[in-house]
Amino acid sequence: MVFTCSDSTDTWEVPFTLLTTAEVRIVFSKDGYVPTVKKVWVNYNYQNGTASQPSSISVELHQFSYQSIRVAQSGTGSFTTISEALDFVYALTDSPEYNDESIRIIVFPGNYNENL
């Protein structure tokens, strides 16, 4: 099976094998851009061995800026949960590329039921 994913400049085909119903987490990375996380439910039909998934996934990549890490439940940010954004920031601050710059996470309106 293949996910077809695209943004304004690129298209990706993401092959996968799945034998159960599950949420699939896809991380899109591109030099100079914040990684973008998409979660997609794939329903597996045990009777006929087929799976249903979205025919395409729209991806919005944002140029990397320490001042503009976006969280939006609608999928228009780089992350859909605050936890994912914080995990990214923790990994970023532990990396040798980080030089003590200030970081701003922009959280768009929504109900974020998370334990942080």
VENUR-V239545 format. One record per run of one state. SS is the DSSP state (a for helix, b for strand, c for the rest). FROM is the first residue (numbers start at 0). TO is the last residue. If there is no record, write none. Layout:
<<SS;FROM;TO> <SS;FROM;TO>>
This chain:
<<c;0;0> <b;1;5> <c;6;9> <b;10;14> <c;15;20> <b;21;27> <c;28;31> <b;32;32> <c;33;34> <b;35;44> <c;45;48> <b;49;51> <c;52;55> <b;56;57> <c;58;61> <b;62;62> <c;63;67> <b;68;70> <c;71;77> <b;78;78> <c;79;80> <a;81;92> <c;93;103> <b;104;106> <c;107;115>>
